[in-house]
């Protein structure tokens, strides 16, 4: 879909639904592993990396500092400009 510049069927879902899926990701539930959080940017951009990039996803592996406290982490693309 992204390479064809077509909106995902979940792109325009409600804020309540987005929060529900994000909470599933953060809970560590198996259902949460099916979801990711994307930045809603420009699907018509010629730069493919700007077409709704993933910014959070579930990762159940223990972190080397925080252990298993968190279940969802920002992706490299989101975290590096902030750090």
C-alpha positions as CSV (number, residue, x, y, z in Angstrom):
1,X,0.0,0.0,0.0
2,X,2.7,2.5,1.0
3,X,4.7,2.0,-2.2
4,X,1.5,2.5,-4.3
5,X,0.7,5.6,-2.2
6,X,-2.6,4.2,-1.1
7,X,-3.9,5.0,2.4
8,X,-4.1,2.1,4.9
9,X,-7.6,1.0,5.9
10,X,-6.6,2.0,9.4
11,X,-5.2,5.5,8.6
12,X,-8.4,7.4,9.4
13,X,-9.6,5.4,12.4
14,X,-10.8,7.2,15.5
15,X,-8.5,8.5,18.2
16,X,-10.3,6.1,20.7
17,X,-9.4,3.1,18.5
18,X,-5.8,4.4,18.1
19,X,-5.5,4.6,21.9
20,X,-7.0,1.1,22.4
21,X,-4.4,-0.4,20.0
22,X,-1.6,1.5,21.6
23,X,-2.6,0.2,25.0
24,X,-2.6,-3.3,23.6
25,X,0.9,-2.8,22.3
26,X,2.1,-1.5,25.7
27,X,0.4,-4.3,27.6
28,X,2.5,-7.0,26.1
29,X,-0.6,-8.8,24.9
30,X,-0.2,-11.1,21.9
31,X,-2.9,-9.0,20.1
32,X,-0.7,-5.9,20.6
33,X,2.0,-7.5,18.5
34,X,-0.2,-7.2,15.4
35,X,-0.3,-3.4,15.7
36,X,2.2,-0.5,15.3
37,X,1.8,3.3,15.6
38,X,2.5,5.3,12.5
39,X,3.0,9.0,12.0
40,X,0.3,10.4,9.8
41,X,2.3,12.4,7.2
42,X,1.9,12.6,3.4
43,X,1.0,9.5,1.5
44,X,1.6,11.3,-1.8
45,X,5.2,12.2,-1.0
46,X,7.9,11.2,-3.6
47,X,10.1,10.3,-0.6
48,X,8.8,6.9,0.4
49,X,10.2,7.2,3.9
50,X,7.8,10.0,4.6
51,X,4.7,8.0,3.8
52,X,3.3,7.3,7.3
53,X,6.5,5.8,8.9
54,X,6.2,3.4,11.9
55,X,7.2,5.3,15.1
56,X,6.3,2.7,17.8
57,X,6.1,-1.1,17.8
58,X,5.8,-3.8,20.4
59,X,9.1,-5.5,21.5
60,X,8.8,-8.1,24.2
61,X,12.6,-8.7,24.5
62,X,14.0,-7.4,27.8
63,X,15.8,-4.0,27.4
64,X,19.4,-3.9,28.7
65,X,18.6,-1.1,31.1
66,X,14.9,-1.1,31.8
67,X,14.4,-4.9,31.7
68,X,10.8,-5.9,30.9
69,X,9.2,-2.6,32.3
70,X,8.1,-1.5,28.8
71,X,6.6,-3.5,26.0
72,X,6.4,-0.9,23.2
73,X,9.4,1.1,22.0
74,X,10.0,4.0,19.6
75,X,11.6,3.0,16.4
76,X,15.1,4.2,15.4
77,X,13.6,6.7,12.9
78,X,11.6,8.4,15.7
79,X,14.1,8.1,18.6
80,X,17.4,9.3,16.9
81,X,16.3,12.8,16.0
82,X,15.1,13.3,19.6
83,X,18.1,11.9,21.3
